[in-house]
Amino acid sequence: MFLRLIPYRTYARLIFSYRARDLLEFFPTILKDVFLPLDSNLFQVEGRLQKLNDLLFQYKEHFSRELGGASPPFAILITEKERSLPSLGMTGGRLEMTGGIKKPLRPGKVYIEEGLEDKVEEELKGVNLHFRLEKWGELFELKLPATFEQKLYFPLKDFFLVPNDKRCFFCGSYQHATSDCPGLNDREPQQTFYRLLTLSPWTIADELSKAIFEEEKREALNYFYTRYFFNFPAFLKMIFYRTGEINSFSQVPLHLPTPVRGGGLGLGLEELMAGRVETAEKRFSEVEEGDFRRELGLAFVQILKEDFPKAIYFVENALSLVNNPFVRGYLNYLKGAIYFQLGDKGLAEESFKEAMKEDSTNSPSFFFLGLISSLEEEPLDKLSPYFHHPYTLYLSYLEPLFLRVEKELEELLDKVYLSYKEEALTRLKEAEDRYHALKEVMSDETSQSYLERLKKLSQDINQGGLALVDSASKQVLELTLELNGYVFSRIKKLKQEFEPLRFTFRKLSEFWTIYPYKTEDAFFGQSLKKAEGLILRIDRRLKRSEPSKELKFLESEFKQLKTILENLQRAKPELERKWEFRKRLYSFIKKFSLAEGLNLIFHVALLFLPEVETSWFPSLGSFVGSSLFILVLVLISVLFIEKKG
């Protein structure tokens, strides 16, 4: 068996800077001490493969400070025969696989040619060495203790830094040319980035891992390829058509699509997004000079042609034609991004700083300023301010150039990420507490509606990304205000209801004051006393500085008061009828007794006057007849004349 060492020089330069050469040259040197060298990067390993694990550990220990969390700048391929890379279907570490899928060999990993797995297993089983073989395209990855990765969300970032020597301007990976970037197929990359923001970092890491290792849901790779959504030609739709409504980068509506409009600019932009560079250049050239959008379109034409110095020329022209702070900030960012692509970090940093002066919310420039500081080995704790914006936070999680400090970076980013969640969870708890304090005084329908909203917001905060966390946090605040509004509206309504109830109580009290049969109808007075106590308590609660805390008791006491007053009002007519009946009965007895007494005296007096005596008067019959007549007159008087009066 033969060991082929595949060095990644660009990867080494990007991650290890001035120590790149040392890291590239040391491993072949120690390989020669154990394996027979056939050329500078080819060794015979038959029967001694187990030594490879020790050599990798030796290498990592020797360069532990330089490596940090990054993988060594080479891949290892074990083959059965002494074959060149082109004969294996490989160029620069990339394996041409069935179906046209290209899968680079990751730095620091060991791969074996298909067909050798049984032989490798047999050789390694004879030694005390833990290993595992996993399918990797048409090869197998030989996982040794020395190649196991740190426990990270994104241990796979090196996948995007090999195997090419040139960086893709649009996505920052080294897997393809700028003009072949998969992100160019996305007509609304800002919407893809917004979807990214709705996912938690660990969800993104899981989906990317499945796309890379298991080749499931390959569309998840688009999260990486379009993360620099502001680099793509499709973003020009924002610049071309929304500058009237956008004054800063923070106002860019990520979730909204922007259609291309007609005219020469629209035609040029359509051709540019379709990758028809020559036609796009022709269309933009036909636009009237003096329009900054013409120059910007031509700058992107040069970017797709990878003529970056010429692209800077057109960006400078565009800058001289525009005053809008958002556009000037973007153009300065674009100039900095081109300088970064050319490897001139000094000029890139100047342009990014100029972009921040024009538009302090230009998060792409802010992110790249932090990245440049990191590449210059600035301590990570000093870079913390660069990670607090949601955009820069997610860009940092996905940025491969942070590989050396990946573990420390993820710990720092997690703290920032969790601080957003903690703030939202604090607000959620306040809303939940307020809801639980009020649910007993709400209708079942209203209570259920609030409960469902709280459940959805809790799910977004606990499981979603920062876009959902931020949105949910704002909605929770609105919900809390709504619940407060519910409290104050209820208090206001109760105050409005209280005066009529108090008026009713006063009227009932006035009635009871003059009611003559209190002993017989004591229940009425007892109920009035209870109502009076409730009115005093309600009045005190309504006058307190925070009546919201009293709402639960107020609702209960109002309900009791209404019930008592309703019962009293139902009882009052009965008492009034009773009182009225007794008044008339007394009047009847009084009048009838008086009239009947006079009638008796009249008849008795006539008995002593013989001269007026007749056969029928006075007599018992006349007395009874006159009594009946008096009864009728008194009844008429009591029932009709007094009632009318």
Stockholm file with secondary structure:
# STOCKHOLM 1.0

chainA/1-645         MFLRLIPYRTYARLIFSYRARDLLEFFPTILKDVFLPLDSNLFQVEGRLQKLNDLLFQYKEHFSRELGGASPPFAILITEKERSLPSLGMTGGRLEMTGGIKKPLRPGKVYIEEGLEDKVEEELKGVNLHFRLEKWGELFELKLPATFEQKLYFPLKDFFLVPNDKRCFFCGSYQHATSDCPGLNDREPQQTFYRLLTLSPWTIADELSKAIFEEEKREALNYFYTRYFFNFPAFLKMIFYRTGEINSFSQVPLHLPTPVRGGGLGLGLEELMAGRVETAEKRFSEVEEGDFRRELGLAFVQILKEDFPKAIYFVENALSLVNNPFVRGYLNYLKGAIYFQLGDKGLAEESFKEAMKEDSTNSPSFFFLGLISSLEEEPLDKLSPYFHHPYTLYLSYLEPLFLRVEKELEELLDKVYLSYKEEALTRLKEAEDRYHALKEVMSDETSQSYLERLKKLSQDINQGGLALVDSASKQVLELTLELNGYVFSRIKKLKQEFEPLRFTFRKLSEFWTIYPYKTEDAFFGQSLKKAEGLILRIDRRLKRSEPSKELKFLESEFKQLKTILENLQRAKPELERKWEFRKRLYSFIKKFSLAEGLNLIFHVALLFLPEVETSWFPSLGSFVGSSLFILVLVLISVLFIEKKG
#=GR chainA/1-645 SS CEEEEEECHHHHHHHHGGGHHHHHHHHHHHHHTTSEEEETTEEECTTCTTHHHHHHHHHHHHTHHHHTTSCCSEEEEEESSCCCTGGGTEETTEEECGGGCEEECCTTCEEEETTCHHHHHHHHHTSSCCCEEEEETTEEEEECGGGCCCSCSCTTGGGGGCSCSSCCTTTCCSSSCGGGCGGGGCSCHHHHHHHHHTBCHHHHHHHHHIIIIICCSGGGHHHHHTSSGGGSGGGHHHHHHSTTTCSSGGGCCTTSCCCCCSHHHHHHHHHHHTTCHHHHHHHHHHSCTTCHHHHHHHHHHHHHTTCHHHHHHHHHHHHTTCCCHHHHHHHHHHHHHHHHHTTCHHHHHHHHHHHHHHCTTCHHHHHHHHHHHHHTTCCGGGGGGGGCSHHHHHHHHHCGGGGGGHHHHHHHHHHHHHHHHHHHHHHHHHHHHHHHHHGGGSCHHHHHHHHHHHHHHHHHHHHBCHHHHHHHHHHHHHHHHHHHHHHHHHHHHHHHHHHHHHHHHHHHHHHHHHCSCTTTTHHHHHHHHHHHHHHHHHHHHHTSSCGGGGHHHHHHHHHHHHHHHHHHHHHHHHHHHHHHHHHHHHHHHHHHHHHHHHHHHHHHHHHTCGGGCCSSSSSHHHHHHHHHHHHHHHHHIIIIIHHHC
#=GC SS_cons         CEEEEEECHHHHHHHHGGGHHHHHHHHHHHHHTTSEEEETTEEECTTCTTHHHHHHHHHHHHTHHHHTTSCCSEEEEEESSCCCTGGGTEETTEEECGGGCEEECCTTCEEEETTCHHHHHHHHHTSSCCCEEEEETTEEEEECGGGCCCSCSCTTGGGGGCSCSSCCTTTCCSSSCGGGCGGGGCSCHHHHHHHHHTBCHHHHHHHHHIIIIICCSGGGHHHHHTSSGGGSGGGHHHHHHSTTTCSSGGGCCTTSCCCCCSHHHHHHHHHHHTTCHHHHHHHHHHSCTTCHHHHHHHHHHHHHTTCHHHHHHHHHHHHTTCCCHHHHHHHHHHHHHHHHHTTCHHHHHHHHHHHHHHCTTCHHHHHHHHHHHHHTTCCGGGGGGGGCSHHHHHHHHHCGGGGGGHHHHHHHHHHHHHHHHHHHHHHHHHHHHHHHHHGGGSCHHHHHHHHHHHHHHHHHHHHBCHHHHHHHHHHHHHHHHHHHHHHHHHHHHHHHHHHHHHHHHHHHHHHHHHCSCTTTTHHHHHHHHHHHHHHHHHHHHHTSSCGGGGHHHHHHHHHHHHHHHHHHHHHHHHHHHHHHHHHHHHHHHHHHHHHHHHHHHHHHHHHTCGGGCCSSSSSHHHHHHHHHHHHHHHHHIIIIIHHHC
//
